[in-house]
Amino acid sequence: MKLSTLYAAGTILAAVLILSSCLPGGGQQQQQAKVDPVYSPDGSRIVFVATHDGDPELYIADADGSNVIRLTDNDAVDASPRWAPDGSHLVFVSDRDGDFNIYTMRPDGSGVEMLDLPLPNQQPPQQ
């Protein structure tokens, strides 16, 4: 994994600590909210979180709001997207595997990969 992607991952660790307030039963639920918009490094696209189906999913669109594409579609929370500095990947937080972890994917939604980084309140991997 490129250092730039790991740097982007570091910028979202704090978001994990406040995610519980957005979870069903964990605070105020958002009804079809569109939150956390982040422009791509070149300013041509925007990635954001929307809750159209009741749980947070990632979407991408052109900067003018056209060409909206859903990037994730699952029962998990997918949130806090950030762009890698070169725009080649997105970094986000998800509990798709049971615990919150940091993931990367290409801006077209392909190549989803969990980063092997311990989050707060998780034990680091044994070596």
CORTA-V110850 format. One record per residue. RES is the residue in one letter. OMEGA is omega in whole degrees, -180 to 180 (* if undefined). D_FIRST is the distance of its C-alpha to the first C-alpha in whole Angstrom. Layout:
((RES	OMEGA	D_FIRST) (RES	OMEGA	D_FIRST))
This chain:
((M	-179	0) (K	177	4) (L	-180	7) (S	178	8) (T	177	7) (L	176	7) (Y	178	10) (A	178	11) (A	179	11) (G	-179	13) (T	-178	16) (I	-180	16) (L	180	17) (A	-180	21) (A	180	21) (V	-177	21) (L	-179	24) (I	-178	26) (L	-175	25) (S	179	28) (S	180	30) (C	-176	29) (L	176	29) (P	-179	32) (G	-177	35) (G	-179	33) (G	-180	34) (Q	176	35) (Q	178	34) (Q	179	33) (Q	179	35) (Q	-179	34) (A	171	32) (K	-173	29) (V	172	27) (D	179	24) (P	-179	24) (V	178	22) (Y	175	22) (S	-179	19) (P	179	19) (D	176	21) (G	-176	24) (S	-177	24) (R	178	23) (I	174	23) (V	-178	21) (F	178	23) (V	175	24) (A	-177	27) (T	-178	30) (H	-178	32) (D	177	32) (G	175	32) (D	-176	28) (P	176	26) (E	180	24) (L	177	21) (Y	175	23) (I	179	22) (A	171	25) (D	-176	27) (A	179	27) (D	178	31) (G	180	30) (S	176	31) (N	179	29) (V	179	28) (I	176	25) (R	-178	24) (L	-179	21) (T	180	21) (D	-180	24) (N	180	25) (D	-178	27) (A	173	24) (V	173	23) (D	-171	20) (A	174	20) (S	-179	19) (P	175	17) (R	178	15) (W	166	14) (A	-177	11) (P	180	13) (D	178	13) (G	-175	14) (S	-178	12) (H	170	11) (L	175	12) (V	-178	12) (F	178	15) (V	178	16) (S	172	18) (D	-176	21) (R	178	20) (D	176	20) (G	177	23) (D	176	21) (F	178	19) (N	178	15) (I	-178	13) (Y	171	11) (T	173	10) (M	174	12) (R	-180	13) (P	175	16) (D	179	18) (G	-179	17) (S	174	16) (G	180	12) (V	-177	13) (E	176	10) (M	175	11) (L	-178	8) (D	180	10) (L	177	12) (P	175	15) (L	178	17) (P	180	21) (N	173	23) (Q	179	21) (Q	176	21) (P	179	18) (P	177	17) (Q	180	20) (Q	*	19))
